[in-house]
Amino acid sequence: MTRPSNIPGKPRIGVTAGDPAGIGPEIALKALRSADVLSVCQPVIIADGDQIRAQAEKLGLRCDYPSVDESILTSVERSSQPLIFDAGSIGEPVLPSRISAAAGRAAMCYIEAGVKLCLGGLLDGIATAPINKSSLKLAGSPFPGHTEMLAHLCGSRGSLMCFFAGKLRVVLLSTHVSLLEAINLISTERIVDAILLTERELKRFGERQPRIAVAGLNPHAGEDGLFGDEESRFIRPAIKECSEAHGVNVQGPFPPDTIFARAARGEFDVVIACYHDQGLIAVKTSSFGKAVNVTLGLPIIRTSVDHGTAFDIAGRGVADPGSMIEAIVLAATLVQAQRSNPLATL
């Protein structure tokens, strides 16, 4: 597997357009108008060129950017000039706000192209617009979402979803499963793997000794077994093993109703949450529309927005690109942090 390029200068960040029936193409195009984006990277939208230009014309958005393919990306100078990588025609109409196999296939195509360009060194990272899980399923994808698909495409054995929301950073032990299944997935081995992967990835991005907190599963972190014993059976042994055997700066389990506020105040660098909503309620309450999803454990840098395809407003031109802008800027920031870290490993 080829490592992403370490060519000096401004990072080149791919921006996948996401589900073309949602707000992905709109927020990707709007993000290209941001001075914050253009000051830190060269953005490259990955989409069906004809389709995204048609959407841009309908919404009154600028889209007169040069089209490129792999050969052009190899030779073109890195600058602030936005580009469009034409990933090929969708091949059939896609209507705004409509779930369809065509939209799912297009979204998959953009992701696959972005990963290929990163692994080949032509992009330094990708920021992904939202996809629709039902359209993915209609398209025949075996993956429930971005995280699992990216891990497969990159050949990664383990990956984790992490959200950056100001000072608050939250890693999810499980993602798109039922609450019952999420509870059943909790094990000492799984928590140990999550702690070690989190520490490794934060060091890769410049944290010398990450301060890791682990949230309890139960109210008051079990209250010494009064409200559940998962903390004593699984979580505490995992924390002890990581601390004593691996030298990780990790503490917990902490009551989940207070640990996220403590981390947001700067007491910890990251919190590992036991399941999807435990972590994301805290993230989205504090930073919805500004938080960024970062996939840990990949050989590439990947960030994403903190929201979905927003079919209720798709095609109306009113979507807020704030999270897309933050995702692109963070991707570029992580690229630079990795470049300046001589100990960074993929």
QUIFENFEN-V347030 format. One record per residue. N is the residue number from 1. RES is the residue in three letters. SS is DSSP state (H for helix, E for strand, C for the rest). PSI is psi in radians with two decimals (999 if undefined). Layout:
BEGIN
N;RES;SS;PSI + N;RES;SS;PSI
END
This chain:
BEGIN
1;MET;C;2.30 + 2;THR;C;2.35 + 3;ARG;C;2.60 + 4;PRO;C;2.69 + 5;SER;C;2.54 + 6;ASN;C;0.60 + 7;ILE;C;2.27 + 8;PRO;C;2.88 + 9;GLY;C;-2.93 + 10;LYS;C;2.28 + 11;PRO;E;2.60 + 12;ARG;E;2.00 + 13;ILE;E;2.13 + 14;GLY;E;2.47 + 15;VAL;E;1.73 + 16;THR;E;2.45 + 17;ALA;C;-0.14 + 18;GLY;C;-2.77 + 19;ASP;C;2.11 + 20;PRO;C;-0.21 + 21;ALA;C;-0.12 + 22;GLY;C;-2.75 + 23;ILE;C;0.05 + 24;GLY;H;-0.95 + 25;PRO;H;-0.67 + 26;GLU;H;-0.85 + 27;ILE;H;-0.50 + 28;ALA;H;-0.79 + 29;LEU;H;-0.72 + 30;LYS;H;-0.63 + 31;ALA;H;-0.52 + 32;LEU;C;-0.22 + 33;ARG;C;-0.11 + 34;SER;C;2.23 + 35;ALA;H;-0.54 + 36;ASP;H;-0.70 + 37;VAL;H;-0.89 + 38;LEU;H;-0.36 + 39;SER;H;-0.31 + 40;VAL;H;-0.21 + 41;CYS;E;3.00 + 42;GLN;E;1.89 + 43;PRO;E;2.46 + 44;VAL;E;1.86 + 45;ILE;E;2.31 + 46;ILE;E;1.98 + 47;ALA;E;3.07 + 48;ASP;C;1.97 + 49;GLY;H;-0.82 + 50;ASP;H;-0.71 + 51;GLN;H;-0.76 + 52;ILE;H;-0.53 + 53;ARG;H;-0.64 + 54;ALA;H;-0.72 + 55;GLN;H;-0.73 + 56;ALA;H;-0.75 + 57;GLU;H;-0.73 + 58;LYS;H;-0.66 + 59;LEU;H;-0.05 + 60;GLY;C;0.60 + 61;LEU;C;2.59 + 62;ARG;C;2.39 + 63;CYS;C;0.57 + 64;ASP;C;0.76 + 65;TYR;C;2.62 + 66;PRO;E;2.46 + 67;SER;E;2.48 + 68;VAL;E;2.77 + 69;ASP;C;-3.00 + 70;GLU;H;-0.71 + 71;SER;H;-0.66 + 72;ILE;H;-0.72 + 73;LEU;H;-0.56 + 74;THR;H;-0.59 + 75;SER;H;-0.40 + 76;VAL;C;2.50 + 77;GLU;C;2.46 + 78;ARG;C;2.28 + 79;SER;C;-2.84 + 80;SER;C;0.03 + 81;GLN;C;1.99 + 82;PRO;C;2.62 + 83;LEU;E;2.82 + 84;ILE;E;2.08 + 85;PHE;E;1.98 + 86;ASP;E;1.89 + 87;ALA;C;0.06 + 88;GLY;C;2.82 + 89;SER;C;2.45 + 90;ILE;C;-0.62 + 91;GLY;C;-0.21 + 92;GLU;C;2.77 + 93;PRO;C;2.51 + 94;VAL;C;2.13 + 95;LEU;C;2.49 + 96;PRO;C;2.42 + 97;SER;C;0.19 + 98;ARG;C;2.21 + 99;ILE;C;2.31 + 100;SER;C;2.71 + 101;ALA;H;-0.62 + 102;ALA;H;-0.76 + 103;ALA;H;-0.70 + 104;GLY;H;-0.73 + 105;ARG;H;-0.69 + 106;ALA;H;-0.82 + 107;ALA;H;-0.72 + 108;MET;H;-0.71 + 109;CYS;H;-0.74 + 110;TYR;H;-0.72 + 111;ILE;H;-0.81 + 112;GLU;H;-0.71 + 113;ALA;H;-0.74 + 114;GLY;H;-0.76 + 115;VAL;H;-0.77 + 116;LYS;H;-0.75 + 117;LEU;H;-0.62 + 118;CYS;H;-0.84 + 119;LEU;H;-0.49 + 120;GLY;C;-0.02 + 121;GLY;C;0.07 + 122;LEU;C;-0.34 + 123;LEU;C;2.67 + 124;ASP;C;-0.24 + 125;GLY;E;2.98 + 126;ILE;E;2.54 + 127;ALA;E;2.18 + 128;THR;E;2.36 + 129;ALA;C;2.86 + 130;PRO;C;2.66 + 131;ILE;C;2.84 + 132;ASN;C;2.14 + 133;LYS;H;-0.57 + 134;SER;H;-0.68 + 135;SER;H;-0.67 + 136;LEU;H;-0.77 + 137;LYS;H;-0.75 + 138;LEU;H;-0.53 + 139;ALA;C;-0.07 + 140;GLY;C;0.20 + 141;SER;C;2.34 + 142;PRO;C;0.01 + 143;PHE;C;2.41 + 144;PRO;C;-0.25 + 145;GLY;C;-3.02 + 146;HIS;H;-0.87 + 147;THR;H;-0.84 + 148;GLU;H;-0.67 + 149;MET;H;-0.75 + 150;LEU;H;-0.73 + 151;ALA;H;-0.72 + 152;HIS;H;-0.82 + 153;LEU;H;-0.57 + 154;CYS;H;-0.11 + 155;GLY;C;0.52 + 156;SER;C;2.36 + 157;ARG;C;-0.55 + 158;GLY;C;2.45 + 159;SER;C;2.75 + 160;LEU;E;2.59 + 161;MET;E;2.21 + 162;CYS;E;2.40 + 163;PHE;E;2.30 + 164;PHE;E;2.11 + 165;ALA;E;1.40 + 166;GLY;C;-2.28 + 167;LYS;C;-0.33 + 168;LEU;E;2.16 + 169;ARG;E;2.30 + 170;VAL;E;2.22 + 171;VAL;E;2.41 + 172;LEU;E;2.19 + 173;LEU;C;-0.57 + 174;SER;C;2.83 + 175;THR;C;-1.75 + 176;HIS;C;1.23 + 177;VAL;C;2.88 + 178;SER;C;2.80 + 179;LEU;H;-0.69 + 180;LEU;H;-0.76 + 181;GLU;H;-0.65 + 182;ALA;H;-0.73 + 183;ILE;H;-0.73 + 184;ASN;H;-0.36 + 185;LEU;H;-0.24 + 186;ILE;C;2.17 + 187;SER;C;2.78 + 188;THR;H;-0.77 + 189;GLU;H;-0.76 + 190;ARG;H;-0.69 + 191;ILE;H;-0.71 + 192;VAL;H;-0.82 + 193;ASP;H;-0.70 + 194;ALA;H;-0.73 + 195;ILE;H;-0.81 + 196;LEU;H;-0.70 + 197;LEU;H;-0.72 + 198;THR;H;-0.81 + 199;GLU;H;-0.78 + 200;ARG;H;-0.76 + 201;GLU;H;-0.68 + 202;LEU;H;-0.59 + 203;LYS;H;-0.67 + 204;ARG;H;-0.59 + 205;PHE;C;0.29 + 206;GLY;C;-0.10 + 207;GLU;C;2.03 + 208;ARG;C;-0.76 + 209;GLN;C;1.42 + 210;PRO;C;2.39 + 211;ARG;C;1.92 + 212;ILE;E;2.29 + 213;ALA;E;2.51 + 214;VAL;E;2.20 + 215;ALA;E;2.55 + 216;GLY;C;2.83 + 217;LEU;C;-0.73 + 218;ASN;C;2.86 + 219;PRO;H;2.39 + 220;HIS;H;0.46 + 221;ALA;H;0.64 + 222;GLY;H;-0.32 + 223;GLU;C;0.99 + 224;ASP;C;0.66 + 225;GLY;C;-0.10 + 226;LEU;C;-0.55 + 227;PHE;C;0.37 + 228;GLY;C;2.66 + 229;ASP;C;0.18 + 230;GLU;H;-0.57 + 231;GLU;H;-0.81 + 232;SER;H;-0.54 + 233;ARG;H;-0.62 + 234;PHE;H;-0.84 + 235;ILE;H;-0.86 + 236;ARG;H;-0.76 + 237;PRO;H;-0.63 + 238;ALA;H;-0.75 + 239;ILE;H;-0.74 + 240;LYS;H;-0.77 + 241;GLU;H;-0.78 + 242;CYS;H;-0.65 + 243;SER;H;-0.85 + 244;GLU;H;-0.70 + 245;ALA;H;-0.44 + 246;HIS;H;-0.08 + 247;GLY;C;0.43 + 248;VAL;C;2.45 + 249;ASN;C;1.45 + 250;VAL;E;2.45 + 251;GLN;E;2.82 + 252;GLY;E;-2.92 + 253;PRO;E;2.50 + 254;PHE;E;2.65 + 255;PRO;C;2.22 + 256;PRO;C;-0.27 + 257;ASP;C;-0.08 + 258;THR;C;-0.38 + 259;ILE;H;-0.57 + 260;PHE;H;-0.64 + 261;ALA;H;-0.68 + 262;ARG;H;-0.75 + 263;ALA;H;-0.67 + 264;ALA;H;-0.44 + 265;ARG;C;-0.12 + 266;GLY;C;0.16 + 267;GLU;C;-0.48 + 268;PHE;C;2.73 + 269;ASP;C;-0.42 + 270;VAL;E;2.60 + 271;VAL;E;2.32 + 272;ILE;E;2.03 + 273;ALA;E;2.60 + 274;CYS;C;-0.36 + 275;TYR;C;2.96 + 276;HIS;H;-1.07 + 277;ASP;H;-0.47 + 278;GLN;H;-0.74 + 279;GLY;H;-0.70 + 280;LEU;H;-0.40 + 281;ILE;H;-0.74 + 282;ALA;H;-0.78 + 283;VAL;H;-0.86 + 284;LYS;H;-0.44 + 285;THR;H;-0.66 + 286;SER;H;-0.51 + 287;SER;H;0.55 + 288;PHE;C;2.33 + 289;GLY;C;-0.12 + 290;LYS;C;-0.29 + 291;ALA;C;2.77 + 292;VAL;E;2.37 + 293;ASN;E;2.20 + 294;VAL;E;2.23 + 295;THR;E;2.07 + 296;LEU;E;2.52 + 297;GLY;C;0.09 + 298;LEU;C;2.75 + 299;PRO;C;0.08 + 300;ILE;C;2.89 + 301;ILE;C;2.18 + 302;ARG;E;2.22 + 303;THR;E;2.90 + 304;SER;E;2.92 + 305;VAL;C;2.91 + 306;ASP;C;0.34 + 307;HIS;C;3.06 + 308;GLY;C;-2.82 + 309;THR;C;-0.22 + 310;ALA;C;0.96 + 311;PHE;C;-0.41 + 312;ASP;C;-0.37 + 313;ILE;C;0.09 + 314;ALA;C;2.39 + 315;GLY;C;0.05 + 316;ARG;C;-0.21 + 317;GLY;C;0.29 + 318;VAL;C;0.12 + 319;ALA;C;2.45 + 320;ASP;C;2.12 + 321;PRO;C;0.18 + 322;GLY;H;-0.86 + 323;SER;H;-0.57 + 324;MET;H;-0.72 + 325;ILE;H;-0.82 + 326;GLU;H;-0.68 + 327;ALA;H;-0.73 + 328;ILE;H;-0.80 + 329;VAL;H;-0.73 + 330;LEU;H;-0.70 + 331;ALA;H;-0.79 + 332;ALA;H;-0.69 + 333;THR;H;-0.73 + 334;LEU;H;-0.62 + 335;VAL;H;-0.83 + 336;GLN;H;-0.67 + 337;ALA;H;-0.70 + 338;GLN;H;-0.68 + 339;ARG;H;-0.64 + 340;SER;C;-0.01 + 341;ASN;C;1.80 + 342;PRO;C;-0.30 + 343;LEU;C;0.00 + 344;ALA;C;2.35 + 345;THR;C;2.64 + 346;LEU;C;999
END
